Amino acid sequence: MRQHLDLAAVEAFVLVAELHSFTRAADVLGVTQAGISQQLHRLEKHLGRRLLDRTPRHVRLSAQGEAFLPHARELLLAQQTALSTVARPGRVLSIGVSEQVAGPELPRVIARIRASDPELLLKLRVDDAGSLRRDFERGDLDVAILRQGTRRDGDLLFVDPYAWFASTAAGLAGRPIPLITAMDVCGVGALARRLLMRAKVPWVDALWTSGVAAAISAAQSGVGVMPVARRLAADGLIDVGPELGLPAFPPSKVVMLSRHVDANGKAIQRMLRASLRDASP
């Protein structure tokens, strides 16, 4: 017998994984938190796998959830591709937001844009900065929001304070720092290593992962220390830099790359820019 996945539940799972919160995912989808929980319970039951570890303070991907996440994203992308082939022509604005930037304010910003222009088809994608920049440069994205890094282009949105976060500093003093980093072309991990080297602080690469969500989950689980924007530090993480004598982590500039669009598109870009600046730290 063929089995079919509930794509609404798959979308809910991906949002919870990316936003680290049932509440934020519910805000994006316009449903209740209880509704999200029910969808994920049915999905886990259907798969026969526990995808998320839940506590009153944390939402973390399980090992099975980590394995399923990339396939879940592929399913949603395939669905959008199929729908786009039969959709009525209309105004579309595609926005890409880097994993290193997407924070708790994003659902509110997107909801505000959708409410301002119900006829606009808004395509939102959260991905690594390298993929977003590449797709923007070849014309597949209208807007890309990411850390400036070594490139000096883009419209400055805000400056993001960074720090060293872990679940606890206990047992870390006097030992090489177990460093957690996520793969990104913006260079957060490379900068962290340079800072530690200059400060003569020994470290070991405890985890190098492809996604920010996985890195944050690992830090919450006590795997090690992660350099991350204060805005993105999830529940259960504390700034351990001062206690461990770690060098100050410089703030990061968040910029918006945008291409020429029609007057309506420009108005949406202005609203997006203003909303993100208003929500900045």
C-alpha positions in Angstrom: 0.0 0.0 0.0 1.3 3.4 -0.9 1.9 5.9 1.9 1.5 9.6 1.6 2.9 12.4 3.8 0.8 15.3 5.0 2.7 18.2 3.4 1.2 20.7 5.8 2.7 18.7 8.7 6.0 18.5 6.8 6.0 22.3 6.4 5.2 22.7 10.1 8.1 20.5 11.0 10.5 22.5 8.8 9.4 25.8 10.3 9.8 24.5 13.9 13.2 23.2 13.0 14.3 26.5 11.5 12.7 28.8 14.0 13.4 26.6 17.1 9.9 27.4 18.4 6.4 26.0 18.1 5.0 29.5 18.8 6.9 31.2 16.0 6.0 28.5 13.5 2.4 28.8 14.5 2.6 32.6 13.9 4.0 32.1 10.4 1.4 29.5 9.4 -1.5 31.4 11.1 -2.5 28.5 13.2 -2.5 27.7 16.9 0.5 26.2 18.8 -1.8 23.2 19.6 -2.5 22.8 15.9 1.2 22.6 15.2 1.7 20.1 17.9 -1.0 17.9 16.6 0.4 18.0 13.0 3.8 17.0 14.2 2.5 14.2 16.4 0.6 12.8 13.5 3.7 13.1 11.3 5.9 11.4 13.8 3.3 8.6 14.3 3.1 8.2 10.5 6.9 8.0 10.1 7.4 5.9 13.2 10.2 8.2 14.2 10.6 10.9 16.9 11.7 14.0 15.0 11.9 16.5 17.8 13.0 16.5 21.4 10.6 18.7 23.4 11.0 20.1 26.9 9.2 23.1 28.5 12.3 25.3 27.6 13.7 23.7 24.5 12.8 22.4 21.0 15.6 20.3 19.5 15.9 18.1 16.5 16.4 14.4 17.3 18.9 12.4 15.3 16.0 11.2 13.1 14.8 14.8 12.7 18.3 15.9 11.6 18.2 13.1 9.0 14.7 13.9 7.8 15.1 17.7 7.6 16.8 18.0 4.2 14.4 15.5 2.6 11.5 17.5 4.1 12.8 20.7 2.5 13.1 18.9 -0.8 9.4 17.7 -0.6 8.2 21.3 0.0 10.4 22.6 -2.9 8.9 19.9 -5.2 5.4 20.9 -4.1 6.1 24.6 -4.9 7.6 23.7 -8.2 4.6 21.6 -9.2 2.1 24.3 -8.1 4.0 27.0 -10.0 3.5 25.2 -13.3 -0.3 25.6 -13.0 -0.6 28.8 -11.0 -2.2 31.9 -12.5 0.3 34.5 -13.6 0.7 37.1 -10.8 3.1 39.3 -8.9 5.8 37.4 -7.1 8.5 38.5 -4.8 11.1 35.9 -3.8 13.1 36.6 -0.6 16.0 34.6 0.7 17.1 35.0 4.3 20.4 33.6 5.6 20.2 31.0 8.4 22.8 33.2 10.2 20.3 36.1 10.1 16.8 34.6 10.4 15.5 35.3 13.9 12.4 35.5 16.0 11.2 38.7 14.3 11.0 37.2 10.8 7.4 35.7 11.2 6.1 39.1 12.2 7.9 40.9 9.4 6.6 38.4 6.8 3.0 38.6 8.2 3.1 42.4 8.0 4.1 42.2 4.3 1.5 39.7 3.4 -1.2 41.7 5.2 -0.2 44.8 3.3 -0.5 43.2 -0.2 -2.7 40.1 -0.2 -2.4 39.7 -4.0 1.4 39.4 -3.8 2.8 35.8 -3.9 5.6 36.0 -1.4 8.2 33.2 -1.7 10.4 33.0 1.4 13.4 30.8 1.6 15.8 30.3 4.6 19.1 28.9 3.5 22.9 29.2 3.8 24.3 32.5 2.7 26.4 31.1 -0.1 23.4 29.5 -1.9 21.4 32.7 -1.4 24.1 35.0 -2.9 24.6 32.6 -5.8 20.9 32.5 -6.6 20.5 36.2 -6.2 23.3 36.9 -8.6 21.8 34.6 -11.3 18.4 36.2 -10.9 16.5 33.5 -9.0 15.9 35.8 -5.9 14.6 39.4 -5.8 15.9 40.0 -2.3 18.7 38.4 -0.3 19.2 39.2 3.4 22.5 38.1 4.8 25.7 39.0 6.7 27.9 41.3 4.8 31.1 39.3 5.4 34.1 40.3 3.3 31.8 41.6 0.5 31.0 45.3 0.9 27.8 45.4 -1.1 24.2 45.6 0.0 22.0 48.0 1.9 22.9 48.0 5.6 19.9 46.9 7.7 21.3 46.7 11.2 24.4 45.7 13.1 24.0 42.3 14.9 25.9 41.9 18.3 27.6 38.5 18.6 28.9 36.5 21.6 30.0 33.0 22.6 27.1 30.9 23.8 26.8 27.5 25.6 24.4 25.8 27.9 26.8 26.2 30.8 30.4 27.3 31.5 30.8 24.6 34.1 33.7 22.2 33.4 35.0 24.3 30.4 37.5 26.5 32.2 41.1 25.5 31.8 40.3 23.1 28.9 40.4 23.6 25.1 37.2 25.3 24.0 34.9 22.7 22.3 33.9 24.9 19.3 30.6 24.5 17.5 30.4 26.2 14.1 28.0 26.1 11.1 29.2 26.0 7.6 28.8 29.5 6.0 30.5 31.7 3.5 30.0 34.7 5.7 32.9 33.5 7.8 31.6 33.3 11.3 33.4 30.0 12.0 36.7 31.2 10.4 36.5 34.4 12.4 36.0 32.5 15.6 39.1 30.5 15.0 41.2 33.5 14.2 40.0 35.3 17.3 40.9 32.3 19.5 44.2 31.9 17.8 45.1 35.5 18.3 44.1 35.4 22.0 46.1 32.2 22.4 43.0 30.3 23.6 43.2 26.6 22.8 40.2 25.0 21.1 39.0 21.8 19.4 36.4 21.6 16.7 33.7 19.8 18.6 31.1 20.0 15.8 31.1 21.5 12.3 27.6 21.2 10.8 25.9 22.4 7.7 23.1 24.2 9.4 22.7 26.9 12.1 19.7 25.0 13.6 21.8 21.9 14.2 24.6 24.0 15.7 22.2 25.7 18.1 20.7 22.4 19.2 24.1 21.0 19.8 25.0 24.0 22.0 21.8 23.6 23.9 22.7 20.0 24.5 26.0 20.9 26.0 28.2 19.8 23.1 30.3 23.0 23.3 30.5 26.7 22.7 29.0 28.5 19.6 29.6 32.0 18.3 26.1 33.3 17.4 24.2 36.5 17.2 22.6 37.4 20.5 19.2 37.7 18.7 19.4 34.0 17.7 20.6 32.6 21.0 17.8 30.1 22.0 16.5 29.4 25.4 19.0 27.6 27.7 22.0 29.3 26.1 24.1 31.8 28.1 27.0 34.1 27.1 30.1 32.2 28.5 32.7 34.5 26.9 33.5 36.6 30.0 33.6 33.6 32.4 35.9 31.7 30.1 38.1 34.6 29.2 37.2 34.5 25.5 38.0 37.4 23.1 35.2 39.8 22.3 33.3 38.8 19.2 32.8 41.7 16.8 29.3 42.6 15.7 28.2 41.7 12.2 26.6 43.9 9.6 23.3 42.5 8.1 22.6 43.8 4.6 19.9 43.5 2.0 20.7 42.8 -1.7 17.8 43.7 -3.9 17.3 43.9 -7.7 15.2 46.2 -9.9 11.5 45.4 -9.6 8.3 47.3 -10.4 6.8 50.0 -8.3 4.8 47.6 -6.1 7.9 45.4 -5.6 9.9 48.5 -4.6 7.2 49.4 -2.0 7.4 45.9 -0.5 11.2 46.1 -0.4 10.9 49.4 1.5 8.5 47.9 4.0 10.8 44.9 4.4 13.8 47.1 5.0 11.9 49.3 7.5 10.4 46.3 9.3 13.7 44.6 9.8 15.4 47.7 11.0 12.6 48.3 13.5 13.0 44.8 14.8 16.8 44.9 15.0 18.6 44.7 18.3 
